[in-house]
């Protein structure tokens, strides 16, 4: 699973027009670490259809601020410049899968 390394990388993602998911997390966040294996599994599963990336809020405060992330984990479902959905806090694999499927349908 890829991690956002720069604002330039984020802007390229937006401009690509492909659907993507951003998982805002921190290494010290217990719920984030609990959710990580599920997010990584879905990133592998949806590879090629939906890009799923992690964003470390400690390293990318500007991006976290842009999305008004106040608590983590926070997951945003995005197509182009449009946030189609978001989740805050710990969630289930089924809930994540449903949101990703909706994003895929939105992007089609």
Buried (B, 14 or more C-beta within 10 A) or exposed (E): BEEBEEEEEBEEBBEEEBBBBBBBBBEEBEBBEEBBEBBBBBBEEBEEBBBBBBBBBEEBEEBBEEBEBEEBBBBBBBBBEEEBBBBBEEBEEEEBBEBBEBBBEBBE
